[in-house]
C-alpha cells in the first residue's frame, strides 16, 4: 500500500508520498515531495532522508549527600542510520507557488527492521527538509516501517535459536514430548499460521485445555516478553500414548521481528501449554523466528 502525509511547517505546506508503506531492505522506494510557499523564500536545498533511531532501557544509580543510593530506569535514544538524498539544489518559491519533485530513496541492505518493544527497539522516519538561510528550516517527519524479510533470516544475518528455522522441532518434558511443526517458518507478521502437534505421553493425562502461544522476548539488561499470538486449540480432553492436534491462526501485524541491534535484540519461542488440574501445567517450548514480510 502507498502512504502519504501532509503538514504545515514554518510557512510551507508539505505533501509527501511513498509508493509503499512497508520498506524492503536493499531496495529503492519511490515517492514524491511537494512544497507550497505561504510567502516567498529562498532555500539552499531540499533533502529527504530515511532515519533510524534505536532506543534501549538501562538503569542509572545516583547517591545523594547523605549517602542514599537510588536507581532509576532511563531510556536512551540514538540515531543509528541516516540515508539522505538531495531532492533539489538551490530553489526559490513565490507566495502560493508549488513545486513537486519525484524521489528515489535507498533502504539500507540490512535495515535494521523496525522493532516495537519497550526495553529495546528501533523506529524509522521519513524526514524531508528545506534549508533556508535566515529563516527557520521547514520540515516534515513521518513514521515508516522497515520490514524484516524471510531471506535475511534464512541467510544467517541474524543469530537465531537452535532449530528456530526448522519447520518441525521436538520439545520435551519428563514423560511427555511433542513434535511441533509450524508453517510457514519463519512465522510472518500478519500472515496465517498452521501448526501440527504430535503429542506423546508415557501415561494417561486429563487436560483442562491445550493452549499455544508465540512469545517475542526483547532483552537489554531488563527483559520484556510480549505475547505475539495465542490460542486455545483443544478444550477438556484425555491424552494417552500419542495424539495429533492441528490448529490454524493468524499472526498479528506487529513489528516484533527476530533481530539484533547494537544495544538489544529480539527472539521468539513457541509454547505448547497443557493445562492440568491440581498439577503443574507442562510447557513444551521450541525456538522460532519471526519475519515481518513474506516478500524476498
Protein Blocks (a to p, Z undefined) as FASTA:
>chain_A
ZZdddddeehiacddddfbfbdcehiacddddddddfbdcddfbdcdddddddddddddd
dddfkopacdddddddddfbdcdddfbdcddddehiacdddddddddfklpaddddfkbc
cddddddddddehiacddddddddddddfklmmnomaccdehklgfbdcdddehiacddd
dddddddehiacddddddddfbdcddfbdcddddddddehiacdddfbdcdfbdcdddeh
jaddddddddddddfdddddfkbccddddddddddehiacddddddddddfbfgZZ
